[in-house]
Amino acid sequence: MTIANGADFNLLDSGARVGHVRFGGGEIAIDKYDAASKTISGHFSASGKDETG
């Protein structure tokens, strides 16, 4: 999936939100989806800024 118009992502640590990033563009590749364990594996590349800029 190509991020053409931007995307928002929350950064989590042990389920707690520790940050937020706004990506201006990039790409997300999902390599594996496991519905039973509700996990997604893959990789991404993007340019973005966190809440502090």
Secondary structure, DSSP 8 states (H G I E B T S, - for coil): -EESS-EEEEEEETTEEEEEEEEEEEEEEEEEEETTTTEEEEEEEEEEEETT-
